[in-house]
Amino acid sequence: MFSCVKPYEDQSYSALRRDCLRRKVLFEDPLFPAIDDSLYYKGTPGPTVRWKRPKDICEDPRLFVDGISSHDLHQGQVGNCWFVAACSSLASRESLWQKVIPDWKEQEWDPEKPDAYGGIFHFRFWRFGEWVDVVIDDRLPTVNNQLIYCHSNSRNEFWCALVEKAYAKLAGCYQALDGGNTADALVDFTGGVSEPIDLVEGDFANDETKRNQLFERMLKVHSRGGLISASIKAVTAADMEARLACGLVKGHAYAVTDVRKVRLGHGLLAFFKSEKLDMIRLRNPWGEREWNGPWSDTSEEWQKVSKSEREKMGVTVQDDGEFWMTFEDVCRYFTDIIKCRLINTSYLSIHKTWEEARLHGAWVSHEDPRQNRSGGCINNKDTFFQNPQYIFDVKKPEDEVLICIQQRPKRSTRREGKGENLAIGFDIYKVEENRQYRMHSLQHKAASSIYINSRSVFLRSEQPEGRYVIIPTTFEPGHTGEFLLRVFTDVPSNCRELRLDEPPHTCWSSLCGYPQLVTQVHVLGAAGLKDSPTGANSYVIIKCEGDKVRSAVQKGTSTPEYNVKGIFYRKKPSQPITVQVWNHRVLKDEFLGQVHLKADPEDLQPLHTLHLRDRNSRQPSDLPGTVAVHILSSTSLMAV
């Protein structure tokens, strides 16, 4: 998996470590030095901070003490509960943390080989479509010989403090981690796709059906190795980290460390009765202050669960920041959930396999409208279609499509502080089955994401078979930046960027002709098609100048709805456009009839209801039937 890992700022861990061991010195990172500029970008940190190596903080330093656990972490002075919550989730997934902490056995301190220690570590994060290897030294900020940022229960355990330092290096400084986004950290740890759920807007507390569906999706994400977090939105600054009467904290990110259906009852009665309760285990990054409502650590509700079931769940009665809640209470008290799905693309897996298309793009400003790619959202009608456009196909009758755009992180600078994200989003349009060139006018909007100044925006949507165009945009026109588009479908979608506005001119254009007219044809449906008492298995083909578009088969109906569109770049406007209707057979398809659309654009009416005719003659076919054809446009290329 890591054959394409990129060293951050070209710092090679193995080369730097070898050099330190050869010179018998401890590594000092020139790119993230032990100075105040690595701590903050404005203001002062308060007490004098001293950078110390683990060996100067305690005796017998270790990367891990008794393994790795979500209980290891405690948030420090910087407001990065979002990052610590993500680390807590990460710690519960061995397959994931071993990607973030590579070669962990080799990086561990070895008291028997002190000469093999070079004061250097490396960690890996998924950033903008690739895994990045970040090298750091082991000097950590302290006050009174205590770590001031993320630290472990055990004074001599340092994995969380070192991971945090590597992440701070990516961000520019420790202060740049203040007030971040849990979704970003979850994606950086996994390479997955984050999906935000607004529990209030979705009214999950009062809608039992929706709540049950969401719990099943969370159970699936958790069981397949994904990470989840939950939070209570803080509306005002005064709300931040305000503790509610129930013990929960506002504006605070909690790690979801378990999702399960808990069996109620004791002995054989519990087994046969099979009454189960949807429950979630959460952890406060502070390592204390827990939920005190139903099913809290000392709650009498636990008497409904057998001792063996409680042991299986790992229920403890101590103020360690970890607690259980029913999912109904989670939806009642929390406002947001973030699911980070690990999208499985392995053909060897027994679970659902997705096909991923990954494309890099950019919003680029240019005076020439045909080269401008920063047109803003649909509110900016004059420039919207100047944005980048990407086409993909849904090849099943209906398919679940996952789409995510991620803007390149704006690296913090010590002078300017944190980089601000652009407000981004995207629209999806269902277009003609044979579209090959960029859109210049509105078509049917199939779906649309929210617009938000987040690093990534995600949308999950069910779409029928057909061709679609994604237009990712910034909210305001003229804003520039790079982005990564990821499209996941059940079968390959052939996703690609549309770069041309019209058919290209070639050396043969003068001899063979260049298309001067664009015609868009929309076949709505047909009526009166008989093959059996239940109707025909029909489909439609639109033909024009050697190009053709075919619809999906509409099974067992005498009044099929094809809803198929084609766009034709025409060199010979005098030639007709033909719409044929066929009946799908096992051995050989049966021709049912056709209509010829008049070639003269002046005679093309917006809507036709035409009788089917025999293929060889222009007389009505013996088979009764009509076809509804909608002419969307017939215009010159220059007007598109």
N, C-alpha and C positions, 0 to 999 in steps of 0.2 A: 504493500500500500504506500510506503514512504519512499519509493524509488525516485519520486519527483519532489521531495522536500526541498524547499528553497532556504538557504541560510540567510537569516535577517542581516541586512547591511553587510553581506558577504563575510560574516564572521563564522569561520569553521570551528566548531567545538573541538573536534579531534586534533586539528592542527594547533590550536591555541593551547590545549591541554598538554600536548607533547612538548611544546616550547616551554611551558611553565615547569614541567617536570625535569626537562633537560637543564634548565637554568636554576632549578631548585628555588623558585619563587612562587608566591601565591598570586593568582590572577587579579589584576585590577582593570576593570572594563573602562576603556577610554570613551565609549559612547554613552555610558550611563554612570558617570563618576559619583563618588561618595561626597556630594556637595548639596547645598540647599536647592540649587536649580533642579535637581532630580526629585526633590520633595514637592515643590509647589511652583506655580507660575505667577502668583501674586500674593501679597500679604506676607506674613511671617508665621512659622509653625508654632510660635509660643516658646516653650522651654527649649533650651539648647539641646539640639539633637546630636548624638554621637553615633557614628557608623561603626559597628562592631561585627567581627566575624563570630560565628557560632561558638568557636572554641574559647572566645573571650567572654561569652555570655554564660556558658555553663560547662560543666564537665561532661565528657562522653556524648557529644552532639550526634544526632541521628537524623536521617531523612524520615524514617518511619519508626515509631515505637509501637510494638504489638500490632503491626499492620496499619492499614489506612481505614479510616472510618469517618462518617459524616459528623460524629461527635468530636472529632479532633479540632474543628475550626471555631474560632471566636473572632468577631469583628473588632477592629481597632478604632483609632481616632478618626480615620477618614470615613465618610459616609458611603461606603461601598457594600452595604448589606446585599445588594443585587449580585455582586461578584461572589461574596462569601456563600450566599444561598446556592448559586450555581456550582460552586466548589463542593458544597455539601451533597448536592445531587450527583456530581461527578464521582465523589468518593465511594458512592454505593454501587458503582459500575466498574468492575475490574477491567473489562475489555476496553472501556473508554479512558480511564485514568492512565492506563499503560501506554496509550497513544500520546497523551499530553505529557507524561513523565517517562520518556523512553530510557532504555538502558538503566532502569532504576536500581538494579542490583549493583551495577558497576559504579553508579553515582553515589551509592551509600558509603558512609564513612567506614573505614576498616582500621580499627585500633592496632591491629597486628602489622599493618603496612602504612605507617604514617607518611612515608616518602612517596606513596602513590596518590596522595591528595594534593590537588593543585588549586583549591579554592575556586573552582569553576563548575558551573552547572548549565544544563540546557533543557529547554522545554519547548513543546510544539503546540501551535495554535493554528486553526483553520481560518485563513483570512483571504477573502475575496477570491475564492475558488482554488486555493492551494494551501498546502500545509507549510508553515513557516517555522524554522528552527531558531529559537531565540537564546542567545548565550548571555549569561550574567556572571558576576562574581558573587561571593557569599557575604559581602558587607551589607548589614541590615541596620536600619535606623532604630535607635533606642533612646530612651530617657530613663535615667536612674537604673541603667542596666536591664531595662524591660523593653521588649519589642512594642512599638507604639502602633503598629498596624496589625494585620491579620496574624494570629498566633494560635498555638495548639494548647490543648489541655496539659500536655506534658511539656515541661520547660525545655527539655532537650530534643524535642521533635520539631523539624523545620521545613517539612515539605510544603505546607500551605504558605508560609512566609516567603519562600523562594519562588513558588509559582506566582504569587502576587507581585513580587518584584519584576519577574519577567513580563507580566502583563502590564505593569506600570511603565516598563521600558517601551513597550509597543505604543502605549497611549501618550508618552512624552514625559510624564512625571506621576507621582503618587496622587497629587491633588486632582489630576485629570480623571481619576477613577471615582471622584465624588459625584454621586447622583447619576449613575449610569443606568443601563437597561439590562435586566436579567436575560432577556431573549438574545441579546448580542453575545453575552458570555456563553450561554448554552450552545449557540451555533459555533462559536470559536473553539469550544471544547470537543465538538462532535463532527462538524461539517454537515450537520442536519439542517432541517428547515423549521423555523419557529412559526407557530400559529397562535396568535393571541385570541382569547375568548373573553368577551365582555359579559360577565354574569348578570349585570344589572340590565343592560340593554336587551339581552336575550330573555330576561325574566325567568331564569332557571329556578329561582327559589319557589315560584308558584306554578310552574309548568312541569308536572311530574314526567310526562312523556319525553320532553326535551332534556330534562335532567337525567333520566335513565339512559338516553342515547349518548349524552356527553360522557357519563360515567363509563359506558362500554368502550367509547373511543379512548378515554384516558387509560382504562385497564389494558387495552391493546397496545397503546404507546408504551406504557410502563413495562409490560411483559415482553416487548420486543426491544428493550434496551434504551428507549427514549428517556428524556429528562423533562421534568415538569416543575413549575414554580407557581406560587399564588401570592396575591398581595391585596391590600385594602387601599384604595385610592385616597390620597390626601388632597383635599380641595383647596385648602389654604396653607400658608407657611406654618401657621400655628398648629395645623393638623399633623405636620410631619413628626413621626415617631411619638404621637400621642397615644397613650394606652387606654383602651376601652375597658368598660366594667367587666367584660367577659375575659379579659386578659390579653386579647390580641392587640397588635400595634399597627396604627395607620402609617401609610407611606413606607411600608416595610416589606421586603421580599422574603417569603418563606419557601424553603425547599420542600418539595413533596418527595418523601423517602419511601413510601409504600402506597400501593393501591390494591385493595382486595375486598372480596365478598366474605364477610365474617359469619360463621355458622353460630347461631344462637342455640342455647339449651345445653343439657348435660347428658352424657352417656348415649345409649342407643336411641333415646328420644330425640336427641339433637340430630342424629344421623338420619333417622327415618322421617322426621318432621321437615328437615331441610329448609328451615327458615333462615334466610341470610340477610345481612345488613350491608349496604354499600358504605365502605369506610375509607378514609384517607389518613395517612400519617404525615405530619408536617414537622418541620424543625425551624426554630427561630435562630438566626445566625448569631445572636448574642449569647447563645448557650444557656439562656435562662428566660424567665417570663413566659408562661405557657397559658394556653386556653384553660379556663376553669369551669366551663359549662358541662353538659352531658358528655359522658365518656372521657372526661379528663382523667388524669392519673389516679386520683383517689375517689372517683365517682362510683356510686353504688350500682350504676348500670353494668359494670364489669361482672357482677354476680350472675348475669344472664349468660355469660360465656364460660365454658369449661376451662379448667386449669391448663389442660393440654393445648387448647386453642390459644389461650393467652400467651403461653410459652412460645408457641409457633409464631405469634405476632410480635414477640419481643417486648411485651408490655413491661415497663419499669415504673416504679413510684419514686421519682426523684426529679428535682428541678434542673433538668439537663437541656431544656429548650425543645424537647421532642414530645409530641402528643398526638393522640388520635381524635378524629372528629367524624361524625356521619357526613356523607356527601351532601345531604340536605342542609345541614348546618353550614358546611363550607359555602354552599351557594347562597345562604342567607346572610352570612357575615362578610365573606370576601367579595371583592368587586371584579377581580381580573385573574385569569389563569393563563399561563403560557405553556403550550406543549411544544417541545422540540422533538420532532419526529426524525428518526433515522430512516432515510429512504433507502430501502433495500434494492440494489441493482444487480445482485448476484444471481446468476442463473442456477446456481447450485443450492440455493436456499429452498427450504420447504414452505416458507412464508411467501406472501405475495411479492412478486418482483416487478419493479417499475423500470420503465425506460426513461433515461434522463437525457435531455438536450441542454447543453451549457454554452452560452454565448456571451462574449464580452462586447460592450457597446459604450457609447459616449454621447452626452448632450453637448454639442459643439455649436457655438454662435458664429454666424457668417452673414455678411451683407447680402450675398446672393441667396434668394429664397430657395433655389434648388439645391444649395449646399448647406443651408442652415439646418441644424438638427437640435434646436432648443426652442421649440415653439410653445411650450407651456401646455396647460390642461385644455379641455374642450371649451372652457369659457373663452378662450382666445381663438375664435373661429377662423380668423385670417391666417393664423400661423400653426394651428394644431397639427395639420397634416405634414408639416415640415419636420416633425419628430422622427426618430428612428422607428422603423416598422419591421415586425417579425411575423412570419407566416408559419402555421403548423396545421396538421391534419388530424382529425379524429376519425379513426378507421373502423370503429365498432358502432353498432346501432346507437349506443350511448356509452360514454366513458367518463370516469372521474378524472379530472385534470387538476394537477397541483402546479401553481405558478408562483414564483418568487422573484422579486428584483431586489438586489442589494447594491447600494451605492458604495463606492470606495471610501473607506474611512478617511476623514479629513484629519490627518495627523496633527496632534497638538504641537505647538511650538512654545518654547519657554517664554517667549515674548508676548504671544497673543493668547495663550491659554488653550482651552479646549476648542477643537474645531466643531462648528455647528453643522448638523445634518440639514440637507435640503428637504423641503416637503416634496415627496415623490408619490407616485401611484401609477396605475395603468388601466386602460380600457381594452376590452376584447370584442371584436366585431366578427360576425359570421359573414363571409364574403362568397363570391362565386367559386364554384368547384375548380375552375381552371385559372384562377388569378395567379399571375406571375409578376405583376408590377405593382408599384406602390399605390395606396389609396389616395384619392384626391377629393372624395366626397363621402358624406356620412352613409353608413349602411346600418343594418340591424345590430344594435348593441347586445351582445350575448351575456356579458358580465362586466363588472367594474369593481376595482379595489377601492379601499379608502385612500385618501391623501393624508399623509402624516410625515412629520419631520423625524422619521425613524430611519435607522440604518438599513432596514429591510422591510418590505411589504409583501404579504402572503395572501393568496386566495385559493380556496378549494371550491371547485365548481363541477357540476354534472352537465355535459354538453352532448347533443346528438351528433351523429356522423356528419362530417362536412369539413370545410376549410375555414380557418380563422386567422385573423390578424391581431397581434398584440401591439399596442402603441404605448410604450413606457414614457412617462413625461415627468418633468418637474411641474410644480403647481404654477409657478410664475414663468413667463417666457424670458429667455435671455440668460437663465441660470445654467451654468456648465458643470460638468462632472462626469466621471466614469461610473458604469454600473455593470453588474453581472446578472444576466437573465437565466433562470433555471426553469425548465418545463418538464414535468413528470406525467407520463401517460402509460396506459397499460401495454400498448404496442407502439413501435417506433413512429414518431410524429413527423419526421423529416422537417424539423424546425430549422429555419434559416432566415437570414435578414433579407428584406426586399431593398435592393439598392437602386434599381432603375425606375425612373418615372414613366418610361414609355419604351416600346421596342427600339433596340439600338439600330443606328444606321450602319450598314456594311457596304463593302465594295459591290455587293450584288443588288443593293437597293435600287439603283438606277435601271437595272435590267429587269429585275423581277417585280419591281414596284415596292412602295413603302405604304404601310397602312395609314389611311387618312381619316378613318371613321371608327369610332368606338360604339359598339352596341351592347347593351346589357339586357339579357333576356331572363325572365323569371317565370318558370312553369309552376303554377300554383297546384293544379291537380286535374283530375279527369272525372267523368261520370258516365254511367251506362256501360261499364266494361263487364261482360259476362263470360265466364269460363266454366263455372260450377255454381251450385246454389249459394255458395259462400263468396263468390266473386273470383277475380283473377289475381295472380301473383305478378303484378305488372311493374314495369319501370319505364322511364322515359330517357330518350337520347336527344340532345340538341346538337345540330350540325351546322357548321358555317365555315366555308372555305377550307375544308380539310381538317379543321379543329372540331372536337366534339366533347360534350360533357354528358356523363351518365349519372342518373339518380340511383339511390338505393332501392331495392325491391320492396314494394308495398304488398304484403302478403294477405290473400283472402279477402279482398274488398272490391266492390264494384265502383266505389267512389274514393280512389286513392288520393292522398295529399302528398305530392312529391316535394314541393317547396324547394326546388333546385334552381340554382342561378348559374348563368354562364356569362362571361364577358369576352367579346370578340373584337379583335383589332383587324379591320376589314380593308383589304386592298381593292376589292371589286364590289362596290355597293349595289351593283345591278343584280348580283346573284342572290337567290333567296336564302332565308334561314329556315331549316327544316326541323320540325319537332316530331319524333317518332315514338310510338308507344308499343312496347313489347310485353309479351307474357312469358315469364320465366318457367321453363320446363326442365326436366331432369336431363334429357338427352339433347334436345335442340329447342332453343327459344322460338316462340311463335310471334310473328309480326301481326299486330292488331290494326295498325293504320298510322297515318301521319298527317301533319298540316304543314303547309308552306306559308311562311310569313312573307308578305310583299316586300320586295327589295328596296323600293323607293322610300327613303327615310321620311319623306313628307306624308306617306300613307300609313306609316306605322302608328297605330293608335295605342294609348297607354294600356288598355286592357282588351284582350280578345277572348271570346268564347267561340271556338271553332270546331266544326265537325271533323271527325277523323275521315281520311280518304285512303283509298287503296294506294299502295306504294308505286305501282306502275302506271296507274291512270290518275286523272285528277277528278274522278267521280267519287261520290261518297262510298265508303266501305259498306259491305253487307253487315258488318258488325256495328250495332248501334254504339254511339259514344261521342262525347265531346271532350275537348281539352281546354283548360283555362290558361292563357299565356299572358303574362304581364310584361310589357316593354318598359324597362326602367329608364333607359335613356338611349339616345342615338345622336351622338355628338362628334365633332371633329376632335382630333387628339389635342390640338392647341387649346381647346376649351376645358380639358380635363385638369 
